[in-house]
């Protein structure tokens, strides 16, 4: 069950006016992903199946970052090297909350854990100053954080099935704050959206092809 104060903090960090554009950015990323995979036979090779999840997240993050840059979303994003391993991940910041994009099997599900995610979740421990009824005082939240959050998503037959912001407990499978924004779904079928996405997709596919060629995976 969400903690009252943390739930309110989550709602302020990701207010209602941001939710439709967040859904839009994610759906654009899914379109970009499908178009890229369809255009590159290398991704249809079963040996490359592990690349698909990573590519899907890259496509979604690219559109979220673009939406932030052009002012459609009031968040900030940056690429940060993971503490463990040679990889980097993209972080989304709003009101002293740091969020990572993760795929989950359902709206309420948690992502598979990893050492890097577990390290980030430690910041959500509730060993903090309390007031009555074991609720964290709002006065302490901005100075004690940052809180760590997930932006969880899932798909069914290439269509977005769920999209949620969630602040996980530090060490249990429960939400300290949770917000399902799937209902803010939008239609991307307008001529303007399709035209803009086609241009973005063409540029993205060319960059993917160039990267694959540089690695010797395509001629």
C-alpha positions, 0 to 999 in steps of 0.5 A: 500500500502506498505511503501517503506522503510519498504518494503525494510527492510522486503526484507532484513530480509527475503531475497530470499535465505531463501524463499524456505527453509521457504516453505519447513519447513512449508510444512514439518510441515503440513505433520507432522500435518496430520500424527499426526492427522491420527494416533491419533483418539482422534483428530477426536472427534468433541469436540477436533476440537479447538485443531487442529489449535493449533496443526497445528501451533505447527507442523509448528513451530517445523519444522521452529525451526529445520531448524534454528537449523541445519542452513537451515534458518538464523533466531532465534526462541524462546518461549515467554509467552504471556502478557495476558493469561497463554499461550506461543507462538513462535517468529521468529526473523530476522534483528530486526523483530519479527514474529508470525505464523498465519493462514489466509483465503487467501494470503492478509487476516489478521488473527483474532485479539487478545489482544496479537497480538494487543499489538505487532502491536503497535510497528508498529506505524509510529510516527517516524522520516520522510524524504521527501514524508513521507517515514521513513528514513532507518537510523532510522529503526534499532534503532526504531524497532523491527517491528512486522510481521506475517508469514501467511499461509493457506491450501486447502485440507491439501496442502499449499495454501499460505505463506507470510511475512507481517508487519501490520499497528498498527491499520488498516487492511493494510500492511506496508510491504508484501512478498508472498513466495508461488511461492517458493513451493517445492516437498517433495516427494523425497525418502530422504525427505519422509524417514526423515519426517517419522522418525520425524513424528514417534518421534513426534507422540510418544511425542503427545501420551505420552502427551495425556496419561499423561492428561488421554485422551488416555490409 
